[in-house]
Amino acid sequence: MNGIIYIAFKDSFIKEALLSAESLKRFCDIPITLFTDRHIDSEYIDDIKIIKPEHTRSKVDYISESPYEKTLYLDSDTVI
């Protein structure tokens, strides 16, 4: 299965990721997983993975944890 992942923590980045996921879902129905430091309720996110980020560039630590065979990583500020 293919899917999209976001890795976002701190309020501002989580908000950006949710807006990005919303814009993505307008155009395609592909599974989205959000790696984040807290539980989030969103109709646009299909799966949440709770992480404990240790530095600002934690995406390098978690990209390999994608649950998908083929993964597209999107930065939280991407708008589709």
C-alpha positions as CSV (number, residue, x, y, z in Angstrom):
1,M,0.0,0.0,0.0
2,N,1.2,3.5,-0.8
3,G,0.7,6.5,1.5
4,I,1.8,9.9,2.7
5,I,3.5,10.8,5.9
6,Y,4.0,14.0,7.8
7,I,6.3,14.5,10.8
8,A,5.1,17.4,12.8
9,F,5.3,18.5,16.4
10,K,4.7,21.8,18.2
11,D,1.4,23.6,17.7
12,S,2.3,25.6,14.6
13,F,3.8,22.7,12.7
14,I,0.9,20.4,13.6
15,K,-1.6,23.1,12.4
16,E,0.3,23.4,9.1
17,A,0.3,19.6,8.6
18,L,-3.4,19.4,9.2
19,L,-4.0,22.2,6.6
20,S,-1.8,20.3,4.2
21,A,-3.5,17.0,4.7
22,E,-6.9,18.8,4.1
23,S,-5.7,20.2,0.9
24,L,-4.3,16.8,-0.2
25,K,-7.6,15.0,0.5
26,R,-9.4,17.4,-1.8
27,F,-7.6,15.8,-4.7
28,C,-6.9,12.2,-3.8
29,D,-7.9,9.6,-1.3
30,I,-4.6,8.2,-0.2
31,P,-3.8,7.1,3.4
32,I,-2.1,9.8,5.5
33,T,-0.1,9.0,8.6
34,L,1.0,11.8,11.0
35,F,4.0,11.3,13.2
36,T,3.5,13.7,16.1
37,D,4.1,14.2,19.8
38,R,0.4,14.2,20.8
39,H,-2.9,12.7,19.9
40,I,-4.7,14.6,17.2
41,D,-8.3,14.3,16.0
42,S,-8.6,15.1,12.3
43,E,-10.9,13.7,9.6
44,Y,-7.9,14.1,7.2
45,I,-5.4,12.0,9.1
46,D,-5.9,8.2,8.8
47,D,-3.3,7.1,11.3
48,I,-1.3,8.8,14.2
49,K,2.1,7.6,15.4
50,I,3.2,9.2,18.7
51,I,6.8,10.1,18.7
52,K,9.3,11.7,21.1
53,P,11.2,14.1,19.0
54,E,14.7,14.8,20.3
55,H,15.7,17.6,17.9
56,T,14.1,20.0,15.4
57,R,15.0,17.8,12.4
58,S,13.4,14.7,13.7
59,K,12.1,13.7,10.3
60,V,15.4,11.9,9.7
61,D,14.7,9.7,12.7
62,Y,11.2,8.7,11.6
63,I,10.9,8.6,7.8
64,S,12.1,5.0,7.9
65,E,9.2,4.1,10.3
66,S,6.6,4.6,7.5
67,P,3.9,2.0,7.5
68,Y,3.7,2.1,3.7
69,E,5.4,0.1,1.0
70,K,5.9,3.3,-1.0
71,T,5.9,6.6,0.9
72,L,5.8,10.2,0.0
73,Y,7.0,12.5,2.8
74,L,5.5,16.0,2.7
75,D,6.7,18.9,4.8
76,S,4.0,20.4,7.0
77,D,3.8,23.6,5.0
78,T,3.1,21.9,1.7
79,V,-0.3,23.0,0.1
80,I,-1.7,20.8,-2.7
